[in-house]
Amino acid sequence: MPTTPFIPEQITVHLGRPEENARNVTLPFLDYVANVASSEIYPTWPENAIRANMYAQVSFVLNRIYTEYYRSRGYDFDITNSTAIDQSFVEGRDIFENIKELAGQLFNDYIVRGTNVEPLLAAYCDGREVTCDGLSQWGSVELAEQGMTPYEILTYYYGNDINLVQNAPTAGATDSAPTVPLALGSVNDDVRVIQLRLNRISQNYPSIPKILLVDGIFGTDTEAAVRRFQEIFGLAADGVVGKATWYYIRRIYNAVKRLNELDSEGVTIEEITQQYPGVLREGDTGTGVANLQYYLNYLSGFYNTVRPVPIDGVFGAATRAAVVDVQNTFGLVADGIVGEVTWDAIYDAYLGIVSTIPREYVEGNVIPFPGVVLRLGSDSEDVRLLQQYLNYIAESFTAIPTVDMTGYFGPRTREAVIAFQEQFGLPVNGAVSAITWNAITDVYSDLYNGAILGEGQYPGFEIGG
């Protein structure tokens, strides 16, 4: 998915208006920049005017690419050559030498507003036959002749709060939609992107429920928000983010934030910061490793080809050996590294097992982790199970508050989870991943079994008579 903008190696141009049946042309991005500049401005203009115009032209097309303006609408191109809506591009035209040289210097520079991430949709027009709110091309010539620098010309038209990003990285263009649909239980940066976008869209469409924690974990609240979005916009309301839903969310997000307008609300760096490294390998430590070990341990009880591992949060030799076992069991490359394919195999196998277990409370019995992290906003029978376990534990540990067994993970349930995590030395985050669930069910089981009196046992005090 696009995070920070990059310069594409190639760009696909539609030779007509979007809806017209016209050819597409794919060419190097540098050649496109030189073609547009040669088609729209004169090589005899002052160099500072040419530079200012080219900054605007590059920013405009990068905004189209970064926001996936056309691809989010189902088109197979990045921009058109219709001057009514995009930029002039003339297939096969001659390129002016001085503009070709400047294109080589400026093709990876663009304009942003303030601290926004997205390239500014730097609107412009010729300033004689057509006027607009953005840069005047002929007006830029007059300003250059007055001695203004390219940046001063740009601030004259776009405001003093703009900045120039220079030497942006180049990358091959890819579709931003995830290759695997996002659904209940998915945990990655793509989920976080969807959560951010849906929460912003919900300001304009308040019937879309808020996602309380934007954490990259696809819980029941994210599923509810996706489903409502799909209902509003006439998509199949299955609560799953496939390619069609991904791009429709992108399209509406662009619209409500006006990302394709000169007065864009903007995308901040916080909105695109990645949270999940994805790959786990020998030497890694932390909750992610501990969760992996929980799944591996559970699978070892059902697959005699997978050895059990200690759940200590340290990816050592034993964990690597168990990962290799799983990879050999499922016909994967046995490198001992947990990438996306290996993680999905482990996770899917685990879910396949636990899905056969009834999710209902039976006193004294414990149910394995449901496979979906429970946290603020979750609403399910698994939350109700959690609340029942916590309430039983709270009878012995008074620092843990009791909660209403509603099945909704609200602030009171989060307080109880935090109190449990503090009591038993777990990472304190108020969310119930596999490790916290495992600890809760272990404590519950110990307390329950410890309270049962076997034959000949007594409770430790004399009964008066």
PLY file of the C-alpha trace (Angstrom):
ply
format ascii 1.0
element vertex 465
property float x
property float y
property float z
element edge 464
property int vertex1
property int vertex2
end_header
0.00 0.00 0.00
1.21 3.53 -0.49
2.51 4.99 2.77
4.90 7.84 2.12
4.81 8.93 -1.54
7.31 7.47 -3.98
8.23 8.19 -7.58
6.90 5.40 -9.80
9.26 3.89 -12.32
6.45 3.95 -14.89
3.08 5.64 -15.35
0.05 4.62 -17.40
-1.73 7.45 -19.25
-5.23 7.14 -20.74
-5.41 9.00 -24.06
-8.79 10.60 -23.54
-11.35 11.33 -20.87
-11.71 8.60 -18.25
-14.96 7.23 -19.65
-13.84 7.29 -23.29
-12.79 4.13 -25.10
-9.20 5.18 -25.73
-5.78 3.57 -25.61
-3.53 3.49 -22.55
0.16 4.30 -22.87
2.72 3.16 -20.29
6.06 4.94 -20.20
8.85 5.87 -17.76
7.76 8.55 -15.27
10.72 10.76 -16.20
9.67 10.70 -19.87
6.10 11.59 -18.86
7.28 14.63 -16.89
9.36 15.86 -19.83
6.45 15.32 -22.25
3.95 17.25 -20.11
6.34 20.15 -19.62
7.11 20.28 -23.34
3.37 20.21 -24.10
2.34 22.91 -21.65
5.10 25.50 -21.37
7.58 27.22 -23.67
11.29 26.34 -23.57
12.14 30.04 -24.01
10.58 31.03 -20.69
12.90 32.07 -17.84
14.31 28.97 -16.17
12.83 29.89 -12.78
9.37 29.95 -14.35
9.96 26.60 -16.03
11.13 25.10 -12.74
8.11 26.43 -10.82
5.75 25.01 -13.43
7.46 21.64 -13.40
7.24 21.41 -9.59
3.49 21.98 -9.95
3.17 19.45 -12.77
5.04 16.72 -10.88
3.04 17.39 -7.70
-0.24 17.20 -9.59
0.44 13.82 -11.17
1.91 12.38 -7.96
-1.27 13.37 -6.14
-3.25 11.37 -8.69
-0.94 8.38 -8.17
-0.62 8.59 -4.38
-4.38 8.88 -3.80
-5.06 6.24 -6.51
-7.60 8.67 -7.89
-8.44 6.61 -10.97
-7.52 3.13 -9.80
-9.83 3.50 -6.79
-12.62 4.02 -9.33
-11.83 0.76 -11.11
-9.77 2.21 -13.98
-6.51 0.61 -15.12
-4.53 3.85 -15.53
-2.98 6.55 -13.36
-3.97 9.74 -15.20
-5.59 10.94 -18.42
-4.34 13.38 -21.02
-7.59 15.37 -20.92
-6.58 18.95 -20.14
-10.06 19.60 -18.74
-9.27 17.43 -15.72
-5.59 16.46 -15.88
-2.46 17.42 -17.80
-1.55 17.70 -21.45
0.35 14.66 -22.76
1.03 14.23 -26.48
2.16 10.75 -27.43
5.35 10.75 -29.52
5.95 14.50 -29.40
9.43 16.07 -29.56
10.93 16.99 -26.20
12.79 20.28 -25.80
16.41 19.77 -24.77
16.45 22.22 -21.87
13.20 20.80 -20.51
14.52 17.25 -20.84
17.55 18.27 -18.77
15.40 19.96 -16.10
13.05 16.95 -15.98
16.06 14.81 -15.04
16.69 17.15 -12.11
13.12 17.73 -10.91
11.12 14.55 -11.62
11.51 13.34 -8.01
10.71 16.65 -6.29
7.20 17.74 -5.31
5.19 20.21 -3.23
3.47 19.48 0.11
1.46 21.76 2.34
2.85 22.16 5.84
3.53 18.78 7.44
1.09 16.91 5.20
2.36 13.75 3.55
0.47 13.70 0.26
1.75 15.64 -2.78
-0.25 18.83 -3.21
-2.81 18.78 -6.00
-1.06 21.83 -7.45
-3.78 23.17 -9.72
-2.62 25.48 -12.49
-3.86 27.11 -15.70
-2.44 29.28 -18.48
-3.58 32.52 -16.83
-4.75 34.10 -20.09
-7.54 32.09 -21.67
-8.28 30.24 -18.43
-7.84 31.42 -14.84
-7.98 29.33 -11.67
-7.17 29.38 -7.96
-3.74 27.84 -8.51
-0.64 28.80 -10.44
-0.90 31.03 -13.51
1.60 29.79 -16.09
1.97 33.14 -17.85
1.86 34.88 -14.49
4.83 32.78 -13.36
6.79 34.16 -16.30
6.17 37.73 -15.13
7.22 36.83 -11.57
10.40 35.14 -12.81
11.23 38.21 -14.87
10.89 40.22 -11.64
13.63 38.06 -10.12
11.57 35.63 -8.05
12.98 32.16 -7.35
10.94 29.01 -8.18
9.99 28.61 -4.50
8.92 32.26 -4.22
6.76 31.85 -7.31
5.12 28.77 -5.81
4.43 30.47 -2.47
2.92 33.43 -4.35
0.25 31.10 -5.74
-0.07 28.31 -3.16
0.70 30.12 0.11
3.62 30.45 2.49
2.94 27.13 4.22
4.20 24.94 1.37
7.41 22.92 1.37
9.40 21.13 -1.30
10.21 17.43 -0.91
13.34 16.65 -2.86
14.91 13.41 -4.07
11.91 11.24 -3.19
12.62 7.50 -3.56
11.70 5.59 -6.70
9.79 2.32 -6.56
7.90 0.01 -8.85
4.18 0.76 -8.88
1.98 -1.79 -7.11
-1.70 -2.07 -6.25
-2.24 -0.95 -2.68
-5.00 -3.49 -2.01
-3.79 -6.39 0.15
-3.32 -9.69 -1.67
-5.30 -11.52 1.03
-8.70 -10.07 2.04
-8.85 -8.51 5.50
-11.30 -10.19 7.85
-11.98 -10.90 11.51
-8.66 -11.88 13.07
-6.37 -10.17 10.54
-3.50 -8.29 12.17
-1.33 -6.02 10.04
-0.74 -2.47 8.82
-3.42 -2.76 6.13
-6.01 -3.24 8.89
-4.73 -0.11 10.62
-5.07 1.85 7.36
-8.68 0.69 6.99
-9.46 1.59 10.61
-8.06 5.09 10.19
-9.94 5.67 6.98
-13.26 4.33 8.26
-13.04 6.46 11.41
-12.47 9.57 9.29
-15.28 8.63 6.90
-17.62 8.14 9.88
-17.41 11.88 10.60
-19.33 12.43 7.37
-21.36 9.21 7.61
-22.18 8.93 11.33
-24.08 5.65 11.01
-20.69 3.95 10.55
-19.70 2.92 14.10
-16.41 4.21 15.47
-13.49 1.80 15.83
-12.31 2.52 19.36
-8.71 1.37 18.96
-6.81 1.94 15.72
-4.30 -0.81 16.35
-4.18 -2.95 13.21
-6.26 -5.70 14.82
-9.40 -6.64 12.88
-11.86 -7.14 15.71
-15.63 -7.20 15.86
-15.87 -3.39 15.93
-13.82 -3.14 12.73
-16.01 -5.78 11.14
-19.14 -3.83 12.12
-17.73 -0.61 10.63
-16.78 -2.37 7.39
-20.19 -3.99 7.11
-22.02 -0.68 7.63
-19.78 1.04 5.05
-20.62 -1.70 2.56
-24.34 -1.30 3.25
-24.22 2.48 2.72
-22.38 2.24 -0.60
-24.19 -0.77 -2.05
-21.39 -3.32 -1.71
-21.78 -6.94 -0.61
-22.13 -6.51 3.16
-19.93 -9.38 4.33
-17.67 -7.41 6.69
-14.61 -8.48 4.69
-12.26 -6.01 2.99
-11.51 -7.43 -0.43
-10.18 -5.44 -3.36
-13.51 -3.79 -4.22
-14.19 -2.65 -0.65
-10.57 -1.55 -0.16
-10.67 0.77 -3.16
-14.16 2.08 -2.40
-13.01 3.02 1.11
-9.99 4.70 -0.46
-12.21 6.63 -2.86
-14.58 7.91 -0.15
-11.66 8.71 2.17
-10.08 10.84 -0.58
-13.39 12.64 -1.02
-14.13 13.47 2.63
-10.56 14.67 3.21
-10.51 16.55 -0.14
-7.14 14.97 -0.94
-7.69 15.73 -4.62
-8.35 19.40 -3.96
-6.06 22.38 -3.50
-7.44 22.89 0.04
-6.84 19.29 1.09
-7.37 18.38 4.74
-4.12 16.47 4.43
-2.65 13.15 5.50
-0.42 13.32 8.59
2.63 11.18 9.24
0.83 9.57 12.19
-1.76 8.17 9.79
0.77 6.23 7.72
3.29 5.15 10.36
3.69 1.39 10.21
3.21 -0.56 13.44
3.94 -4.19 12.60
7.30 -5.50 11.39
5.63 -8.66 10.10
8.55 -11.09 10.08
9.61 -12.99 13.22
12.96 -14.78 13.34
15.55 -16.15 15.73
16.74 -13.44 18.11
13.42 -11.59 18.27
11.66 -11.09 21.59
8.36 -9.74 22.85
4.63 -10.35 22.84
4.53 -11.21 19.15
6.95 -14.06 19.73
5.05 -15.21 22.82
1.79 -15.32 20.83
3.54 -17.35 18.13
4.80 -19.79 20.77
1.26 -20.16 22.15
-0.02 -21.18 18.72
2.90 -23.54 18.13
2.39 -25.16 21.51
-1.30 -25.66 20.88
-0.67 -27.18 17.44
1.85 -29.58 18.95
-1.03 -31.26 20.79
-2.71 -32.11 17.48
0.25 -32.60 15.12
2.84 -35.14 16.25
5.23 -33.61 13.73
5.35 -30.30 15.66
7.31 -30.15 18.92
6.11 -28.07 21.91
8.00 -24.93 22.90
8.26 -22.87 26.10
6.17 -19.69 26.00
8.79 -17.19 27.10
8.67 -14.51 24.41
12.18 -15.34 23.19
12.66 -16.66 19.65
15.48 -19.08 20.38
16.65 -22.37 18.86
13.67 -24.33 20.23
11.16 -21.93 18.68
13.02 -21.98 15.39
12.94 -25.79 15.40
9.18 -25.77 16.02
8.70 -23.29 13.15
10.69 -25.60 10.87
8.44 -28.46 12.03
5.35 -26.49 10.99
6.89 -25.53 7.66
7.76 -29.15 6.90
4.29 -30.29 8.03
2.53 -27.88 5.68
4.94 -28.12 2.75
6.47 -24.67 3.14
10.06 -23.49 2.72
11.71 -24.71 5.93
13.83 -21.65 6.76
12.71 -21.21 10.39
11.52 -17.66 9.67
7.90 -16.65 10.25
6.86 -14.54 7.30
3.33 -13.95 6.08
2.88 -17.38 4.47
4.14 -19.29 7.50
2.14 -17.14 9.92
-1.04 -17.70 7.91
-0.46 -21.48 7.90
0.01 -21.54 11.70
-2.91 -19.21 12.36
-5.30 -20.98 9.97
-4.43 -24.39 11.43
-5.04 -23.06 14.94
-8.38 -21.49 13.97
-9.41 -24.70 12.27
-8.99 -26.54 15.56
-10.56 -24.00 17.94
-13.53 -23.40 15.62
-14.78 -26.89 16.52
-14.95 -26.05 20.23
-18.25 -24.59 21.54
-17.72 -21.03 22.79
-19.81 -21.22 25.93
-18.99 -21.04 29.60
-18.95 -24.32 31.52
-17.82 -23.93 35.11
-14.30 -25.24 35.62
-13.58 -25.67 31.90
-11.30 -23.36 29.94
-11.56 -22.56 26.24
-8.49 -21.87 24.07
-7.79 -18.36 22.79
-10.38 -17.48 20.10
-7.74 -16.30 17.63
-8.96 -12.70 17.62
-7.42 -10.17 20.01
-10.09 -8.87 22.41
-9.86 -5.20 23.28
-11.89 -2.07 23.83
-14.88 -2.21 21.48
-14.96 -5.99 21.00
-18.42 -7.51 21.27
-18.75 -11.30 21.24
-19.35 -14.46 23.22
-15.58 -14.69 23.69
-15.71 -11.42 25.61
-18.45 -12.88 27.79
-16.22 -15.89 28.49
-13.37 -13.56 29.38
-15.59 -11.61 31.77
-16.69 -14.80 33.53
-13.07 -15.94 33.97
-12.07 -12.52 35.30
-14.95 -12.38 37.76
-14.01 -15.77 39.19
-10.38 -14.66 39.56
-11.49 -11.38 41.17
-12.96 -13.33 44.10
-9.40 -14.25 45.12
-7.52 -11.19 43.86
-9.35 -8.10 45.11
-7.18 -5.72 43.07
-9.03 -7.01 39.98
-12.47 -5.39 39.65
-15.53 -7.43 38.76
-17.36 -6.69 35.53
-20.84 -7.11 34.11
-21.01 -10.16 31.85
-22.45 -8.38 28.83
-20.17 -9.68 26.09
-19.08 -6.09 25.37
-15.47 -5.09 26.07
-15.95 -1.66 27.62
-13.78 0.50 29.90
-14.59 -1.59 32.99
-13.45 -4.81 31.30
-10.30 -3.05 30.14
-9.61 -1.97 33.75
-9.98 -5.58 34.88
-7.63 -6.82 32.16
-5.03 -4.17 33.07
-5.32 -5.09 36.75
-4.80 -8.78 35.87
-1.79 -7.96 33.68
-0.25 -5.89 36.48
-0.97 -8.59 39.06
0.70 -11.35 37.03
3.58 -9.46 35.39
2.29 -9.37 31.82
2.79 -6.51 29.35
0.17 -3.96 30.40
-1.88 -2.85 27.39
-5.48 -3.65 28.32
-5.88 -6.01 25.35
-6.25 -9.78 25.49
-3.96 -11.51 23.03
-3.09 -15.21 23.17
-0.65 -14.72 26.05
-3.00 -12.78 28.31
-5.84 -15.19 27.52
-3.59 -18.14 28.33
-2.56 -16.58 31.66
-6.19 -15.80 32.60
-7.37 -19.32 31.83
-4.37 -20.85 33.67
-5.10 -18.80 36.81
-8.80 -19.57 36.55
-8.12 -23.29 36.20
-5.69 -23.30 39.14
-8.13 -21.45 41.38
-11.08 -23.61 40.40
-9.27 -26.92 40.79
-7.65 -25.77 44.02
-11.07 -25.09 45.51
-12.42 -28.57 44.82
-12.11 -30.93 47.78
-11.20 -34.48 46.97
-12.14 -37.48 49.10
-10.63 -37.12 52.58
-9.65 -33.49 52.03
-10.75 -30.71 54.37
-10.67 -26.96 53.98
-7.95 -26.35 56.63
-10.08 -25.41 59.60
-12.15 -27.29 62.16
-15.87 -27.39 61.76
-17.53 -26.67 65.04
-20.11 -29.04 66.39
0 1
1 2
2 3
3 4
4 5
5 6
6 7
7 8
8 9
9 10
10 11
11 12
12 13
13 14
14 15
15 16
16 17
17 18
18 19
19 20
20 21
21 22
22 23
23 24
24 25
25 26
26 27
27 28
28 29
29 30
30 31
31 32
32 33
33 34
34 35
35 36
36 37
37 38
38 39
39 40
40 41
41 42
42 43
43 44
44 45
45 46
46 47
47 48
48 49
49 50
50 51
51 52
52 53
53 54
54 55
55 56
56 57
57 58
58 59
59 60
60 61
61 62
62 63
63 64
64 65
65 66
66 67
67 68
68 69
69 70
70 71
71 72
72 73
73 74
74 75
75 76
76 77
77 78
78 79
79 80
80 81
81 82
82 83
83 84
84 85
85 86
86 87
87 88
88 89
89 90
90 91
91 92
92 93
93 94
94 95
95 96
96 97
97 98
98 99
99 100
100 101
101 102
102 103
103 104
104 105
105 106
106 107
107 108
108 109
109 110
110 111
111 112
112 113
113 114
114 115
115 116
116 117
117 118
118 119
119 120
120 121
121 122
122 123
123 124
124 125
125 126
126 127
127 128
128 129
129 130
130 131
131 132
132 133
133 134
134 135
135 136
136 137
137 138
138 139
139 140
140 141
141 142
142 143
143 144
144 145
145 146
146 147
147 148
148 149
149 150
150 151
151 152
152 153
153 154
154 155
155 156
156 157
157 158
158 159
159 160
160 161
161 162
162 163
163 164
164 165
165 166
166 167
167 168
168 169
169 170
170 171
171 172
172 173
173 174
174 175
175 176
176 177
177 178
178 179
179 180
180 181
181 182
182 183
183 184
184 185
185 186
186 187
187 188
188 189
189 190
190 191
191 192
192 193
193 194
194 195
195 196
196 197
197 198
198 199
199 200
200 201
201 202
202 203
203 204
204 205
205 206
206 207
207 208
208 209
209 210
210 211
211 212
212 213
213 214
214 215
215 216
216 217
217 218
218 219
219 220
220 221
221 222
222 223
223 224
224 225
225 226
226 227
227 228
228 229
229 230
230 231
231 232
232 233
233 234
234 235
235 236
236 237
237 238
238 239
239 240
240 241
241 242
242 243
243 244
244 245
245 246
246 247
247 248
248 249
249 250
250 251
251 252
252 253
253 254
254 255
255 256
256 257
257 258
258 259
259 260
260 261
261 262
262 263
263 264
264 265
265 266
266 267
267 268
268 269
269 270
270 271
271 272
272 273
273 274
274 275
275 276
276 277
277 278
278 279
279 280
280 281
281 282
282 283
283 284
284 285
285 286
286 287
287 288
288 289
289 290
290 291
291 292
292 293
293 294
294 295
295 296
296 297
297 298
298 299
299 300
300 301
301 302
302 303
303 304
304 305
305 306
306 307
307 308
308 309
309 310
310 311
311 312
312 313
313 314
314 315
315 316
316 317
317 318
318 319
319 320
320 321
321 322
322 323
323 324
324 325
325 326
326 327
327 328
328 329
329 330
330 331
331 332
332 333
333 334
334 335
335 336
336 337
337 338
338 339
339 340
340 341
341 342
342 343
343 344
344 345
345 346
346 347
347 348
348 349
349 350
350 351
351 352
352 353
353 354
354 355
355 356
356 357
357 358
358 359
359 360
360 361
361 362
362 363
363 364
364 365
365 366
366 367
367 368
368 369
369 370
370 371
371 372
372 373
373 374
374 375
375 376
376 377
377 378
378 379
379 380
380 381
381 382
382 383
383 384
384 385
385 386
386 387
387 388
388 389
389 390
390 391
391 392
392 393
393 394
394 395
395 396
396 397
397 398
398 399
399 400
400 401
401 402
402 403
403 404
404 405
405 406
406 407
407 408
408 409
409 410
410 411
411 412
412 413
413 414
414 415
415 416
416 417
417 418
418 419
419 420
420 421
421 422
422 423
423 424
424 425
425 426
426 427
427 428
428 429
429 430
430 431
431 432
432 433
433 434
434 435
435 436
436 437
437 438
438 439
439 440
440 441
441 442
442 443
443 444
444 445
445 446
446 447
447 448
448 449
449 450
450 451
451 452
452 453
453 454
454 455
455 456
456 457
457 458
458 459
459 460
460 461
461 462
462 463
463 464
